[in-house]
Amino acid sequence: MTAVEQGDLLKVGGIAYPVMVVSNDFFNRSGKAIVCPILKNVIEGPLHIRLKGGLVEGFVLCEQVRYVDLSARHYSKITSTRYDDIMDISDAVMGMFDDQAL
């Protein structure tokens, strides 16, 4: 299978909901990816970014980061998300790891 790209929305075997790839393309070439789930019935918030107007609608749960070995699972690409959404979601994920001075 071909490597996935940051912003791709995937259906992964063994996971009941679609996921969004948040890891960068260089990392994804390893056959692994870091993903966040996309769910419909959640409360919007700073770590729940809404996707709308595409094939997949719902909220990307940025605090639910998962490491997935795509080389060991069946997966299919549903679509890709817009650049603006990728940036918002990347900012939310990275923001969890920023060093904040107290």
Chimera marker file (.cmm) of the C-alpha trace (Angstrom):
<marker_set name="trace">
<marker id="1" x="0.000" y="0.000" z="0.000" r="1" g="1" b="0" radius="0.5"/>
<marker id="2" x="1.124" y="3.543" z="-0.583" r="1" g="1" b="0" radius="0.5"/>
<marker id="3" x="2.101" y="5.808" z="2.260" r="1" g="1" b="0" radius="0.5"/>
<marker id="4" x="-0.572" y="8.062" z="3.640" r="1" g="1" b="0" radius="0.5"/>
<marker id="5" x="-0.236" y="11.825" z="3.928" r="1" g="1" b="0" radius="0.5"/>
<marker id="6" x="-0.932" y="14.244" z="6.735" r="1" g="1" b="0" radius="0.5"/>
<marker id="7" x="-4.596" y="15.212" z="6.560" r="1" g="1" b="0" radius="0.5"/>
<marker id="8" x="-5.781" y="11.939" z="5.006" r="1" g="1" b="0" radius="0.5"/>
<marker id="9" x="-8.994" y="10.529" z="6.455" r="1" g="1" b="0" radius="0.5"/>
<marker id="10" x="-8.813" y="6.752" z="6.754" r="1" g="1" b="0" radius="0.5"/>
<marker id="11" x="-10.934" y="3.749" z="7.607" r="1" g="1" b="0" radius="0.5"/>
<marker id="12" x="-8.634" y="1.372" z="9.514" r="1" g="1" b="0" radius="0.5"/>
<marker id="13" x="-9.402" y="-2.275" z="10.198" r="1" g="1" b="0" radius="0.5"/>
<marker id="14" x="-10.308" y="-2.853" z="13.838" r="1" g="1" b="0" radius="0.5"/>
<marker id="15" x="-11.280" y="0.797" z="14.450" r="1" g="1" b="0" radius="0.5"/>
<marker id="16" x="-15.008" y="1.533" z="14.320" r="1" g="1" b="0" radius="0.5"/>
<marker id="17" x="-14.732" y="5.197" z="13.307" r="1" g="1" b="0" radius="0.5"/>
<marker id="18" x="-12.735" y="7.126" z="10.712" r="1" g="1" b="0" radius="0.5"/>
<marker id="19" x="-9.406" y="8.653" z="11.732" r="1" g="1" b="0" radius="0.5"/>
<marker id="20" x="-7.352" y="11.591" z="10.532" r="1" g="1" b="0" radius="0.5"/>
<marker id="21" x="-3.604" y="11.262" z="9.970" r="1" g="1" b="0" radius="0.5"/>
<marker id="22" x="-1.828" y="13.967" z="11.983" r="1" g="1" b="0" radius="0.5"/>
<marker id="23" x="1.775" y="12.773" z="11.614" r="1" g="1" b="0" radius="0.5"/>
<marker id="24" x="3.931" y="14.294" z="8.884" r="1" g="1" b="0" radius="0.5"/>
<marker id="25" x="4.560" y="12.645" z="5.523" r="1" g="1" b="0" radius="0.5"/>
<marker id="26" x="8.173" y="11.714" z="6.349" r="1" g="1" b="0" radius="0.5"/>
<marker id="27" x="7.056" y="9.724" z="9.405" r="1" g="1" b="0" radius="0.5"/>
<marker id="28" x="4.169" y="8.140" z="7.492" r="1" g="1" b="0" radius="0.5"/>
<marker id="29" x="6.539" y="6.626" z="4.918" r="1" g="1" b="0" radius="0.5"/>
<marker id="30" x="7.601" y="4.181" z="7.664" r="1" g="1" b="0" radius="0.5"/>
<marker id="31" x="4.245" y="2.382" z="7.330" r="1" g="1" b="0" radius="0.5"/>
<marker id="32" x="3.137" y="3.830" z="10.648" r="1" g="1" b="0" radius="0.5"/>
<marker id="33" x="0.966" y="6.851" z="11.355" r="1" g="1" b="0" radius="0.5"/>
<marker id="34" x="-0.236" y="8.941" z="14.250" r="1" g="1" b="0" radius="0.5"/>
<marker id="35" x="-3.975" y="9.455" z="14.005" r="1" g="1" b="0" radius="0.5"/>
<marker id="36" x="-6.882" y="11.063" z="15.831" r="1" g="1" b="0" radius="0.5"/>
<marker id="37" x="-10.425" y="9.666" z="15.803" r="1" g="1" b="0" radius="0.5"/>
<marker id="38" x="-13.339" y="11.454" z="14.169" r="1" g="1" b="0" radius="0.5"/>
<marker id="39" x="-16.637" y="11.147" z="16.059" r="1" g="1" b="0" radius="0.5"/>
<marker id="40" x="-20.018" y="12.761" z="15.490" r="1" g="1" b="0" radius="0.5"/>
<marker id="41" x="-21.629" y="13.050" z="18.919" r="1" g="1" b="0" radius="0.5"/>
<marker id="42" x="-19.166" y="15.012" z="21.036" r="1" g="1" b="0" radius="0.5"/>
<marker id="43" x="-19.076" y="18.490" z="22.507" r="1" g="1" b="0" radius="0.5"/>
<marker id="44" x="-17.101" y="21.076" z="20.552" r="1" g="1" b="0" radius="0.5"/>
<marker id="45" x="-14.078" y="22.437" z="22.386" r="1" g="1" b="0" radius="0.5"/>
<marker id="46" x="-10.483" y="23.558" z="21.922" r="1" g="1" b="0" radius="0.5"/>
<marker id="47" x="-9.312" y="19.974" z="21.324" r="1" g="1" b="0" radius="0.5"/>
<marker id="48" x="-12.392" y="18.882" z="19.360" r="1" g="1" b="0" radius="0.5"/>
<marker id="49" x="-12.100" y="20.388" z="15.885" r="1" g="1" b="0" radius="0.5"/>
<marker id="50" x="-15.167" y="20.171" z="13.624" r="1" g="1" b="0" radius="0.5"/>
<marker id="51" x="-14.902" y="18.784" z="10.097" r="1" g="1" b="0" radius="0.5"/>
<marker id="52" x="-17.859" y="19.647" z="7.925" r="1" g="1" b="0" radius="0.5"/>
<marker id="53" x="-18.863" y="19.832" z="4.328" r="1" g="1" b="0" radius="0.5"/>
<marker id="54" x="-16.915" y="16.795" z="3.200" r="1" g="1" b="0" radius="0.5"/>
<marker id="55" x="-17.341" y="13.045" z="2.914" r="1" g="1" b="0" radius="0.5"/>
<marker id="56" x="-16.641" y="12.726" z="6.649" r="1" g="1" b="0" radius="0.5"/>
<marker id="57" x="-18.310" y="15.030" z="9.144" r="1" g="1" b="0" radius="0.5"/>
<marker id="58" x="-17.738" y="15.135" z="12.866" r="1" g="1" b="0" radius="0.5"/>
<marker id="59" x="-15.138" y="16.236" z="15.383" r="1" g="1" b="0" radius="0.5"/>
<marker id="60" x="-11.460" y="15.323" z="15.338" r="1" g="1" b="0" radius="0.5"/>
<marker id="61" x="-10.606" y="14.458" z="18.951" r="1" g="1" b="0" radius="0.5"/>
<marker id="62" x="-7.088" y="15.895" z="19.140" r="1" g="1" b="0" radius="0.5"/>
<marker id="63" x="-6.433" y="14.627" z="22.668" r="1" g="1" b="0" radius="0.5"/>
<marker id="64" x="-7.071" y="11.017" z="21.577" r="1" g="1" b="0" radius="0.5"/>
<marker id="65" x="-3.785" y="10.597" z="19.669" r="1" g="1" b="0" radius="0.5"/>
<marker id="66" x="-3.058" y="7.009" z="18.587" r="1" g="1" b="0" radius="0.5"/>
<marker id="67" x="-0.070" y="5.296" z="16.982" r="1" g="1" b="0" radius="0.5"/>
<marker id="68" x="-1.190" y="2.897" z="14.256" r="1" g="1" b="0" radius="0.5"/>
<marker id="69" x="0.947" y="0.376" z="12.385" r="1" g="1" b="0" radius="0.5"/>
<marker id="70" x="-0.652" y="0.636" z="8.954" r="1" g="1" b="0" radius="0.5"/>
<marker id="71" x="1.675" y="-2.005" z="7.548" r="1" g="1" b="0" radius="0.5"/>
<marker id="72" x="-0.005" y="-4.537" z="9.869" r="1" g="1" b="0" radius="0.5"/>
<marker id="73" x="-3.632" y="-3.406" z="9.314" r="1" g="1" b="0" radius="0.5"/>
<marker id="74" x="-5.933" y="-3.111" z="6.367" r="1" g="1" b="0" radius="0.5"/>
<marker id="75" x="-6.846" y="0.495" z="5.700" r="1" g="1" b="0" radius="0.5"/>
<marker id="76" x="-8.423" y="2.576" z="2.993" r="1" g="1" b="0" radius="0.5"/>
<marker id="77" x="-8.279" y="6.276" z="2.278" r="1" g="1" b="0" radius="0.5"/>
<marker id="78" x="-11.678" y="7.955" z="2.408" r="1" g="1" b="0" radius="0.5"/>
<marker id="79" x="-10.574" y="11.449" z="1.401" r="1" g="1" b="0" radius="0.5"/>
<marker id="80" x="-8.252" y="14.260" z="2.472" r="1" g="1" b="0" radius="0.5"/>
<marker id="81" x="-9.182" y="17.285" z="4.499" r="1" g="1" b="0" radius="0.5"/>
<marker id="82" x="-8.597" y="20.926" z="3.678" r="1" g="1" b="0" radius="0.5"/>
<marker id="83" x="-5.295" y="22.616" z="4.454" r="1" g="1" b="0" radius="0.5"/>
<marker id="84" x="-6.967" y="25.004" z="6.934" r="1" g="1" b="0" radius="0.5"/>
<marker id="85" x="-8.354" y="22.056" z="8.911" r="1" g="1" b="0" radius="0.5"/>
<marker id="86" x="-4.970" y="20.316" z="8.894" r="1" g="1" b="0" radius="0.5"/>
<marker id="87" x="-3.346" y="23.433" z="10.358" r="1" g="1" b="0" radius="0.5"/>
<marker id="88" x="-6.020" y="23.885" z="13.061" r="1" g="1" b="0" radius="0.5"/>
<marker id="89" x="-5.781" y="20.249" z="14.093" r="1" g="1" b="0" radius="0.5"/>
<marker id="90" x="-1.966" y="20.201" z="14.019" r="1" g="1" b="0" radius="0.5"/>
<marker id="91" x="-1.913" y="23.324" z="16.201" r="1" g="1" b="0" radius="0.5"/>
<marker id="92" x="-4.283" y="21.694" z="18.701" r="1" g="1" b="0" radius="0.5"/>
<marker id="93" x="-2.236" y="18.478" z="18.872" r="1" g="1" b="0" radius="0.5"/>
<marker id="94" x="1.103" y="20.287" z="19.163" r="1" g="1" b="0" radius="0.5"/>
<marker id="95" x="-0.359" y="22.691" z="21.718" r="1" g="1" b="0" radius="0.5"/>
<marker id="96" x="-0.765" y="19.802" z="24.150" r="1" g="1" b="0" radius="0.5"/>
<marker id="97" x="3.007" y="19.350" z="24.147" r="1" g="1" b="0" radius="0.5"/>
<marker id="98" x="4.115" y="22.992" z="24.272" r="1" g="1" b="0" radius="0.5"/>
<marker id="99" x="6.107" y="23.959" z="27.318" r="1" g="1" b="0" radius="0.5"/>
<marker id="100" x="4.052" y="26.531" z="29.190" r="1" g="1" b="0" radius="0.5"/>
<marker id="101" x="5.778" y="28.796" z="31.691" r="1" g="1" b="0" radius="0.5"/>
<marker id="102" x="3.829" y="29.100" z="34.906" r="1" g="1" b="0" radius="0.5"/>
<link id1="1" id2="2" r="1" g="1" b="0" radius="0.2"/>
<link id1="2" id2="3" r="1" g="1" b="0" radius="0.2"/>
<link id1="3" id2="4" r="1" g="1" b="0" radius="0.2"/>
<link id1="4" id2="5" r="1" g="1" b="0" radius="0.2"/>
<link id1="5" id2="6" r="1" g="1" b="0" radius="0.2"/>
<link id1="6" id2="7" r="1" g="1" b="0" radius="0.2"/>
<link id1="7" id2="8" r="1" g="1" b="0" radius="0.2"/>
<link id1="8" id2="9" r="1" g="1" b="0" radius="0.2"/>
<link id1="9" id2="10" r="1" g="1" b="0" radius="0.2"/>
<link id1="10" id2="11" r="1" g="1" b="0" radius="0.2"/>
<link id1="11" id2="12" r="1" g="1" b="0" radius="0.2"/>
<link id1="12" id2="13" r="1" g="1" b="0" radius="0.2"/>
<link id1="13" id2="14" r="1" g="1" b="0" radius="0.2"/>
<link id1="14" id2="15" r="1" g="1" b="0" radius="0.2"/>
<link id1="15" id2="16" r="1" g="1" b="0" radius="0.2"/>
<link id1="16" id2="17" r="1" g="1" b="0" radius="0.2"/>
<link id1="17" id2="18" r="1" g="1" b="0" radius="0.2"/>
<link id1="18" id2="19" r="1" g="1" b="0" radius="0.2"/>
<link id1="19" id2="20" r="1" g="1" b="0" radius="0.2"/>
<link id1="20" id2="21" r="1" g="1" b="0" radius="0.2"/>
<link id1="21" id2="22" r="1" g="1" b="0" radius="0.2"/>
<link id1="22" id2="23" r="1" g="1" b="0" radius="0.2"/>
<link id1="23" id2="24" r="1" g="1" b="0" radius="0.2"/>
<link id1="24" id2="25" r="1" g="1" b="0" radius="0.2"/>
<link id1="25" id2="26" r="1" g="1" b="0" radius="0.2"/>
<link id1="26" id2="27" r="1" g="1" b="0" radius="0.2"/>
<link id1="27" id2="28" r="1" g="1" b="0" radius="0.2"/>
<link id1="28" id2="29" r="1" g="1" b="0" radius="0.2"/>
<link id1="29" id2="30" r="1" g="1" b="0" radius="0.2"/>
<link id1="30" id2="31" r="1" g="1" b="0" radius="0.2"/>
<link id1="31" id2="32" r="1" g="1" b="0" radius="0.2"/>
<link id1="32" id2="33" r="1" g="1" b="0" radius="0.2"/>
<link id1="33" id2="34" r="1" g="1" b="0" radius="0.2"/>
<link id1="34" id2="35" r="1" g="1" b="0" radius="0.2"/>
<link id1="35" id2="36" r="1" g="1" b="0" radius="0.2"/>
<link id1="36" id2="37" r="1" g="1" b="0" radius="0.2"/>
<link id1="37" id2="38" r="1" g="1" b="0" radius="0.2"/>
<link id1="38" id2="39" r="1" g="1" b="0" radius="0.2"/>
<link id1="39" id2="40" r="1" g="1" b="0" radius="0.2"/>
<link id1="40" id2="41" r="1" g="1" b="0" radius="0.2"/>
<link id1="41" id2="42" r="1" g="1" b="0" radius="0.2"/>
<link id1="42" id2="43" r="1" g="1" b="0" radius="0.2"/>
<link id1="43" id2="44" r="1" g="1" b="0" radius="0.2"/>
<link id1="44" id2="45" r="1" g="1" b="0" radius="0.2"/>
<link id1="45" id2="46" r="1" g="1" b="0" radius="0.2"/>
<link id1="46" id2="47" r="1" g="1" b="0" radius="0.2"/>
<link id1="47" id2="48" r="1" g="1" b="0" radius="0.2"/>
<link id1="48" id2="49" r="1" g="1" b="0" radius="0.2"/>
<link id1="49" id2="50" r="1" g="1" b="0" radius="0.2"/>
<link id1="50" id2="51" r="1" g="1" b="0" radius="0.2"/>
<link id1="51" id2="52" r="1" g="1" b="0" radius="0.2"/>
<link id1="52" id2="53" r="1" g="1" b="0" radius="0.2"/>
<link id1="53" id2="54" r="1" g="1" b="0" radius="0.2"/>
<link id1="54" id2="55" r="1" g="1" b="0" radius="0.2"/>
<link id1="55" id2="56" r="1" g="1" b="0" radius="0.2"/>
<link id1="56" id2="57" r="1" g="1" b="0" radius="0.2"/>
<link id1="57" id2="58" r="1" g="1" b="0" radius="0.2"/>
<link id1="58" id2="59" r="1" g="1" b="0" radius="0.2"/>
<link id1="59" id2="60" r="1" g="1" b="0" radius="0.2"/>
<link id1="60" id2="61" r="1" g="1" b="0" radius="0.2"/>
<link id1="61" id2="62" r="1" g="1" b="0" radius="0.2"/>
<link id1="62" id2="63" r="1" g="1" b="0" radius="0.2"/>
<link id1="63" id2="64" r="1" g="1" b="0" radius="0.2"/>
<link id1="64" id2="65" r="1" g="1" b="0" radius="0.2"/>
<link id1="65" id2="66" r="1" g="1" b="0" radius="0.2"/>
<link id1="66" id2="67" r="1" g="1" b="0" radius="0.2"/>
<link id1="67" id2="68" r="1" g="1" b="0" radius="0.2"/>
<link id1="68" id2="69" r="1" g="1" b="0" radius="0.2"/>
<link id1="69" id2="70" r="1" g="1" b="0" radius="0.2"/>
<link id1="70" id2="71" r="1" g="1" b="0" radius="0.2"/>
<link id1="71" id2="72" r="1" g="1" b="0" radius="0.2"/>
<link id1="72" id2="73" r="1" g="1" b="0" radius="0.2"/>
<link id1="73" id2="74" r="1" g="1" b="0" radius="0.2"/>
<link id1="74" id2="75" r="1" g="1" b="0" radius="0.2"/>
<link id1="75" id2="76" r="1" g="1" b="0" radius="0.2"/>
<link id1="76" id2="77" r="1" g="1" b="0" radius="0.2"/>
<link id1="77" id2="78" r="1" g="1" b="0" radius="0.2"/>
<link id1="78" id2="79" r="1" g="1" b="0" radius="0.2"/>
<link id1="79" id2="80" r="1" g="1" b="0" radius="0.2"/>
<link id1="80" id2="81" r="1" g="1" b="0" radius="0.2"/>
<link id1="81" id2="82" r="1" g="1" b="0" radius="0.2"/>
<link id1="82" id2="83" r="1" g="1" b="0" radius="0.2"/>
<link id1="83" id2="84" r="1" g="1" b="0" radius="0.2"/>
<link id1="84" id2="85" r="1" g="1" b="0" radius="0.2"/>
<link id1="85" id2="86" r="1" g="1" b="0" radius="0.2"/>
<link id1="86" id2="87" r="1" g="1" b="0" radius="0.2"/>
<link id1="87" id2="88" r="1" g="1" b="0" radius="0.2"/>
<link id1="88" id2="89" r="1" g="1" b="0" radius="0.2"/>
<link id1="89" id2="90" r="1" g="1" b="0" radius="0.2"/>
<link id1="90" id2="91" r="1" g="1" b="0" radius="0.2"/>
<link id1="91" id2="92" r="1" g="1" b="0" radius="0.2"/>
<link id1="92" id2="93" r="1" g="1" b="0" radius="0.2"/>
<link id1="93" id2="94" r="1" g="1" b="0" radius="0.2"/>
<link id1="94" id2="95" r="1" g="1" b="0" radius="0.2"/>
<link id1="95" id2="96" r="1" g="1" b="0" radius="0.2"/>
<link id1="96" id2="97" r="1" g="1" b="0" radius="0.2"/>
<link id1="97" id2="98" r="1" g="1" b="0" radius="0.2"/>
<link id1="98" id2="99" r="1" g="1" b="0" radius="0.2"/>
<link id1="99" id2="100" r="1" g="1" b="0" radius="0.2"/>
<link id1="100" id2="101" r="1" g="1" b="0" radius="0.2"/>
<link id1="101" id2="102" r="1" g="1" b="0" radius="0.2"/>
</marker_set>
